[in-house]
Amino acid sequence: MKTILCYGDSNTWGYNPDGSGRYPKHMRWTTVLQKELGESFDVISEGLNGRTTVWDDPVRGDYRNGKKYLLPCLHTHKPIDLVILFLGSNDLKPRYNVTSMEIAQSVEMLVDIVKKSETGPNMTSPEILVIIPPPILIPEEVKQMDYLLPEYEKAVDKSRQFPQAFTSVLNGKCHLFDSSKYIKTSEIDGMHLDPESHAILGRELAKYIKDFLATP
């Protein structure tokens, strides 16, 4: 059996963009991925609302720093055949004041941690797949708020640069999956995935993973 660790933020946790809480387990992309891959794979979902790549959140708590928890998480679930990293969107918040290239470089730091972790089979390095987050959108309610709109517009522009930035920094270092080719964020809040996007993401990832992570 192959073990896949999915390390991400609220879109891995399954946050409903209408603010009502968490999607039922069967609707989340990690569960769809498990179903599509079958019993020869064990898909572990490690999503946390507000998780960043490497930044302490001064407002919502430094435990949301993805770098701090990554190594303990890897050793908790080892041996791991594949680590999927789905992070970067929370780094777009104004309080971090970083560019799209810096966000990609932050993901690279996480990739390096995984590579050096010796948490793969027989203390090797797990395979790594980075999901490039889809662009965020500006919710209708924000478009009417002059004091918020400029910061949202900056974040949207940065998120649109993700495919180029992530590819520039990470190409050849890990597997890259550009989610914007398949899914989009919900128009309700502009950040989170609707059920259809969860389903599509799970199915398309399964197709991609089957090409390089074959079972015995």
Sequence and secondary structure as in RCSB ss.txt:
>XXXX:A:sequence
MKTILCYGDSNTWGYNPDGSGRYPKHMRWTTVLQKELGESFDVISEGLNGRTTVWDDPVRGDYRNGKKYLLPCLH
THKPIDLVILFLGSNDLKPRYNVTSMEIAQSVEMLVDIVKKSETGPNMTSPEILVIIPPPILIPEEVKQMDYLLP
EYEKAVDKSRQFPQAFTSVLNGKCHLFDSSKYIKTSEIDGMHLDPESHAILGRELAKYIKDFLATP
>XXXX:A:secstr
 EEEEEEESHHHHTB TTSS B  GGGSHHHHHHHHH TTEEEEEEE TT BSS  BTTTBGGGBHHHHHHHHHH
HH S SEEEEE  GGGGSTTT   HHHHHHHHHHHHHHHHHS  SGGG   EEEEEE       HHHHT TTTHH
HHHHHHHHHHTHHHHHHHHHBTTBEEEEGGGT    TTTSSS  HHHHHHHHHHHHHHHHHH    
